[in-house]
Every structure is written in C-alpha cells, then in structure tokens.
C-alpha cells in the first residue's frame, strides 16, 4: 500500500512538472512583446530619474506595464503620491474583469492558492490562459504558474536591461521616447475597443472621457481630470447600455 | 543604487492597488457574484481611463490647452492610431508613434 501510494505520488509529480513546463512553453509567443515593452519601460523609468534598485523594486512589486509607465511619468512630473496611486488604481481596475473571468476555472482551489494564481495575472497571460480554457474547458493550476512565472521573470530582466541602457540615453525626447507612453495608451485603447463588438458606444464613451479629462485638467491641474473622467464616462457607458 | 523613501512609498502604494484588483475577484467570486450594474460599469473602465489618459497627453501641454497648429503630439497620434487599428500590435504602435514624433519634431525644427 505504501509503495503504491508512493508510485501514485511520483506519477502525479511528473505530471505536475509536465504541465508547469507546458505553461512555460505556452508563454513563449508573448515573450518578445514583454521584452520590448519592458525594455521601453526600463529606459523610461531610468530617464524619469529612478535608480536601478528602484526600477528593480518597481518591476518586482508592481509588475504591470501601463502602471509602471504612468508611475514613472508622474514621478518625473513631480505629481503627489496620492494622485499617482489613485490613477494607478483606475488603470488597474480592468484587472478586476480579467481576474473575475478566470475565477470559474479555479473554484476548487483554496483562497490562498487563488491569490497565488491572481498575483501574477497580466493582460498577456490572461489572453493565453483564456485561450487554453476555451480549448480544454479547464486550466491546470501548475500550467498557470508556469505561464505566470515565465512572463514575470522575463519582465524583470527586460526592465533591468532597459534601465541599464537608459543610462546612456542623454536626450530621450530626441528619440521620441517620451511618446512611448501616449503611443502605448493609444495601442491599449484601440486593442480594448477592437476586442469587443460595440465600437459606436465605446467611441462615445472615449470621446466623453477625453472632453471631461481635458476640461477638468485645464481648470484643476493635476490628476483629478483622469479620475473624474474615468468615473463619469464609465457611468455614461453603463447608463446608455441600460437605456437600449 | 539607493532607494528613496518617498519613491518607495509610491511603489508600495501602487503595488497594493495593483495587487488587490488582480487577486480579490479570484479569491471572492467563488463565493459571491458582482451585481450586474457593477459588471457593466467595470466593463467601460478600460476604455474611459485609457481615453482620458490619451486626451491629457495629446491636448494638454504643461497643464494648458496646447495650440492645435503646433501640436506635434496630436499630429503624431494620427499615424499611431492608424497603425494600432491596422496591425493590432502594441509594439508596432509604440514604434510607429516614436518614429512619427521624431520625424515631426525634426520637420518643425527646420521649418
């Protein structure tokens, strides 16, 4: 009996390792994207005046492309800590949707294990995971860890590489590096809109958000504009949807 | 190689507000459901926050409305948007955006 149990355990261990490695392999197609965006984030953080240790800390603790870009830009602009943190919270609210969409596949796990799965969730790993779920009707926990950890390590390496090379970039504006951030926002906005089939309503919400953000910011300089615009425009979208 | 105290606080605060939205739904939603209006409101947050940030970046210069005719950021945004729609690649969009602003700044500097 003891031996049989041992046998079963080694079998399931081997299978666990196999699915972890499969998760690592399934992450590979996204690695180039991580490396380049992470590299750009590292350069930007460096030119925003952050030290290599601060950049390492940021990529390890924050681990979010858009949030790091924004935090770096706002630190460089001398924004208040509260303004930065509230803006980052809004930018990250989309993760609630991603995390909620994955929750049915991890119901059998404890709250702690769900926390481990969620703590390394990104737009890209979500994309890979939800595809896997569509194919196999389930997501293996070990596979998910393989996917998440690979993306995470890549991100940290890319950030540090960008920070290292950023030291020698004296004039980031001459290279158009300061436009990397708005360009990424444009990319994320367009990708978010194209992935859902309600372009007209989304464009309306986006136009409202732009007008409110610019209008409020002209009167009250700082980050209040983005916060008020996000709140109002999302509410407008919600109300219009209910109307129809 | 140092970590400044105020920067550390900003990083820690940002890390917390990044961690919670990632983790809480996975931990909690196996036990309860979000109300329908909440799901719908959240559905619009990615669009409105990105649009608000884009709007601020493109139309404002040091807190003031930028003059339209010399607004290179706004002009560079046109090819950037087109490439984003056409290729749906985040990397391609960023590269084209940076190249566009470089070219536009050069043209404006020699004109």
Interface residues (C-beta under 8 A of the other chain):
Chain A: X32 X33 X36 X37 X40 X50 X51 X52 X53 X54 X57 X58 X61 X62 X63 X64 X67 X70 X71 X75 X81 X84 X85 X88 X89 X90 X91 X92 X93 X94 X95 X96 X97 X98 X99 X100 X102 X103 X106 X107 X111 X114 X115 X117 X118 X119 X121 X173 X174 X175 X176 X177 X178 X179 X180 X181 X182 X183 X184 X185 X186 X187 X188 X189 X190 X191 X192 X193 X194 X202 X205 X206 X207 X208 X209 X210 X211 X212 X213 X214 X217 X218 X221 X225 X226 X229 X230 X232 X233 X234 X235 X236 X237 X238 X241 X242
Chain B: X1 X2 X3 X4 X6 X7 X8 X9 X10 X11 X12 X13 X14 X15 X17 X18 X19 X21 X22 X23 X24 X25 X26 X27 X29 X30 X34 X37 X39 X40 X41 X42 X43 X44 X45 X46 X47 X48 X49 X50 X51 X52 X53 X54 X55 X56 X57 X58 X59 X60 X63 X64 X65 X73 X76 X77 X80 X81 X84 X85 X88 X89 X90 X91 X93 X94 X96 X97 X98 X99 X100 X101 X102 X105
